[in-house]
Amino acid sequence: MNSSPDQIFIGAANRLAPWVRRTTGRRHVALAVAGAVVLGLASILLDQYRDYQMAEVAASAVAVAGLTVLIGLSGQISIGNGAFMAVGGYVAALLFMHLQWPLIAILVVSTLAAAAVGAIFGVAAARLRGPYLAGATLMLAVALPFFATRFSGLLGGDQGLGFFVTVPGFLGATFSPLRWQAWVNCGAALVAMVLLANLVRSRIGRSWRAVRDDEVAAALAGINVARMQILAFIISAAYAGLGGVLLAVVVGTVSPSLFTLSLSIQLLTAAVLGGLGSLSGAIWGSILLVIVPTYLTNVATSHGLTQATSSSIPILAYGLVLILVMLAFPRGIAGGISRLIGQAPLSDSESPTAPPTSWRRRSPAADRKEKGRT
Amino acid sequence: MIRSHPARMAAIAGLVVLSLAAAACSSSSSSGKPGGGGGGKTPLTASAPGITTSTITIGSHQPLTGIAAPGYDEIAPASNAYFQYVNAHGGIYGRKIVYKYLNDQYNPSITSTVVHQLILQDNVYAIFNGLGTPTHLAVAPFINSEKVPDVFVASGCECWNAPSTLPDTFGWQLDYVREGKILGNYIKEHFKGKKVGVFYQDDEFGQDGLKGLTYELPKSQIVSKQNYDPTNTKIGPQIAALKAAGAQIVVSFTVPAFTAIMKLTMLGLKFNPQLVVSDVGSDPITLAGLLASFAKNKTAGFGNSLTQGIITDAYLPSTGQTSNSWIQLFNKIHQQYLSKLPLDGNVLYGLSVGYTFVQAMFKAGRNPTRQDLIDAINGGIPQGVVVAPYAYSSTDHNGITGAYMAVVKNGALVPTGGVLVTDDTPTGAITADSTPQPDAPASGIPSP
């Protein structure tokens, strides 16, 4: 394949550079537009399976982005974001089944529904810290799927509900449904990422970091700590909800076994692998989570291992990758990449400097250093 | 997001190049050609995606790890053992079967991923025996949209019988409604007026089974219906409720682990009703192992002593029938290709469904397209390894239509009556099927 699309794209980006540099918001929009062009081209040039994987990565990236902001910036933890994904997914499937709403409305309303559930839980969460918060969110991830079997008439029980996104007519009858799913998911993910990137750079994002680093200091500076924590929880739940809808688009159905505890743990793993608090890290972590198991299964089966052995290898490798990334890049892939390409120290919004202080007190020296930078 | 522009561009460009390279490596699908009718001398061609002149590649999603794995992870290796036997004895019109089954951990999201991979990347000819209701429901529409044969789903859900919406999907095992009806019919005849309690898994398996049971049993005879969630092993309250209702017979639509837990819970409550267990949860070998492990009792024969007298139904010959030609054939294949696993109900299932697939492939012709396989099954499959006829037609995609009743004695199923067949409607009659089951072919391979 020739690289001309990339060259055109880079040339155009260079001409736009002065306009783009003026504000953070514009930069994020420009970046998203560039991303949309690249992803659109990629989805046309590549085969359908890559379309499917792109849609998978997009769904995961949105959910992971919400979680990484919650943990990395606001200093709270959630092992229950899979449950918010379930809320988004089920609301979407219900709207699709009973009201036949247009897709865009379904995306927005399901996201808001997950945010509403997140708000209720966030009020409770703001009173909890560290392992207690982790335990409470864990409970959510374990308990929520039971609603589907308890109210099986409405929610379809173990079988779940169908959610089939059809290709709009103007694209023609031969347009691949998988490509359309990739476009829907990547489009939604890009919009969501721009909004989140702007939020992280805003006063709210700064307040979150202040709360994360020292709640007392933040309160003294006039920040309403509880409100900020609840807001972070709502945003995180909303993004999980949107991720859940996008996951439903990919899978074509929602069911309790889709939103298991292991999904919540996977989100956490992707956030940590990518780099806590980093949005680009959320994308890297998601790519790793989607690509690595498939790749390893292929490698394992093509090397003549028995199916029973090769099916266990991705799970084993998953653990190994996690250990290796943590050893080599303690700040995740995003932190590792910026270190490898010799970039100046990342700003706080890009990557956390340490685990949230709600888990571990930081040294006064580190605090001083942090304050000197902001 | 990364801060400086050049770095970001480089990263994005790098990603594009990488994915392009990866795409270049994956092969594209070959176009289908009209299939040959089975004439002896027609040369073999690559007549469909997944079919070459020497191989037929098929794929599946199976729970090889995770909650559903114990027991069910034996099914695909057993099917594969049968395929290896066929491959070693001439294959299907000379082609060898390559069976690629991927682990979905019984998680629909992973099922979706692996099935997309199998169809779009590995270009399998068909999806065979995909296991599980929620898992397979997530992929059946996609498989059908790609016009890939979706044959012999490993689940008794009635949802696979939908020729208008899922024309390429076929069930195989006895569906749960028919099974419930056959169990209900037996109780009606043999335990007239006795109080019946029902213990069922709270999903389509248990609910469909219960539905079939109530088609046959008078409502007044069922004194209590208790369900369980497969993720919660604490079932004491439900069993106590069955005991309190005075149930003399307990019918259970349970998976093997919960049959075992139910039996042990009953022991603890000194509650000893006659158990009637659905085929899904009654394999004596699996049960004995589970009972011994749950009760931490290593005494020889402990498990068998607890399964003694359980009444069940079965649609495959019993491994205890050593004179049955199918069991003899499967014993031989088992010893040669699969000696690491016990010859239990799951292995028997895998071998049998593998046999059915080979039957269908022979019928599809020498150079089959994907549609040829669909047409072959729509035209009906001869009975072969299962005890009752198949329902297959262009308007019915259910599989096996009947079963025989049996009782567990000394760790093996002993048939107590002839084969009964029925349909899945509330009023459809249950009739005896006196046609004897055909013997296994001497070669062990169905004739074309």
Chai-1 contact restraints between the chains, C-beta under 6 A:
chainA,res_idxA,chainB,res_idxB,connection_type,confidence,min_distance_angstrom,max_distance_angstrom,comment,restraint_id
A,M1,B,L20,contact,1.0,0.0,6.0,A-B,restraint_1
A,D6,B,A13,contact,1.0,0.0,6.0,A-B,restraint_2
A,I10,B,M9,contact,1.0,0.0,6.0,A-B,restraint_3
A,V38,B,I12,contact,1.0,0.0,6.0,A-B,restraint_4
A,A42,B,V16,contact,1.0,0.0,6.0,A-B,restraint_5
A,L46,B,A23,contact,1.0,0.0,6.0,A-B,restraint_6
A,D47,B,A23,contact,1.0,0.0,6.0,A-B,restraint_7
A,Q48,B,L120,contact,1.0,0.0,6.0,A-B,restraint_8
A,Y49,B,L120,contact,1.0,0.0,6.0,A-B,restraint_9
A,Y49,B,Q121,contact,1.0,0.0,6.0,A-B,restraint_10
A,R50,B,A23,contact,1.0,0.0,6.0,A-B,restraint_11
A,Y52,B,H116,contact,1.0,0.0,6.0,A-B,restraint_12
A,T149,B,D202,contact,1.0,0.0,6.0,A-B,restraint_13
A,G157,B,D203,contact,1.0,0.0,6.0,A-B,restraint_14
A,D158,B,P134,contact,1.0,0.0,6.0,A-B,restraint_15
A,D158,B,D203,contact,1.0,0.0,6.0,A-B,restraint_16
A,Q159,B,P134,contact,1.0,0.0,6.0,A-B,restraint_17
A,Q159,B,L137,contact,1.0,0.0,6.0,A-B,restraint_18
A,Q159,B,E204,contact,1.0,0.0,6.0,A-B,restraint_19
A,G160,B,P134,contact,1.0,0.0,6.0,A-B,restraint_20
A,A197,B,M1,contact,1.0,0.0,6.0,A-B,restraint_21
A,V251,B,P108,contact,1.0,0.0,6.0,A-B,restraint_22
A,V251,B,S109,contact,1.0,0.0,6.0,A-B,restraint_23
A,V251,B,S112,contact,1.0,0.0,6.0,A-B,restraint_24
A,V251,B,A138,contact,1.0,0.0,6.0,A-B,restraint_25
A,G252,B,P141,contact,1.0,0.0,6.0,A-B,restraint_26
A,T253,B,L137,contact,1.0,0.0,6.0,A-B,restraint_27
A,T253,B,A138,contact,1.0,0.0,6.0,A-B,restraint_28
A,S255,B,P108,contact,1.0,0.0,6.0,A-B,restraint_29
A,S255,B,P134,contact,1.0,0.0,6.0,A-B,restraint_30
A,S257,B,N107,contact,1.0,0.0,6.0,A-B,restraint_31
A,S257,B,P108,contact,1.0,0.0,6.0,A-B,restraint_32
A,S257,B,P134,contact,1.0,0.0,6.0,A-B,restraint_33
A,L258,B,P108,contact,1.0,0.0,6.0,A-B,restraint_34
A,L258,B,S109,contact,1.0,0.0,6.0,A-B,restraint_35
A,L279,B,M1,contact,1.0,0.0,6.0,A-B,restraint_36
A,S280,B,M1,contact,1.0,0.0,6.0,A-B,restraint_37
A,S280,B,I2,contact,1.0,0.0,6.0,A-B,restraint_38
A,T294,B,Q117,contact,1.0,0.0,6.0,A-B,restraint_39
A,Q307,B,Y101,contact,1.0,0.0,6.0,A-B,restraint_40
A,S311,B,L64,contact,1.0,0.0,6.0,A-B,restraint_41
A,S311,B,N103,contact,1.0,0.0,6.0,A-B,restraint_42
A,I341,B,A7,contact,1.0,0.0,6.0,A-B,restraint_43
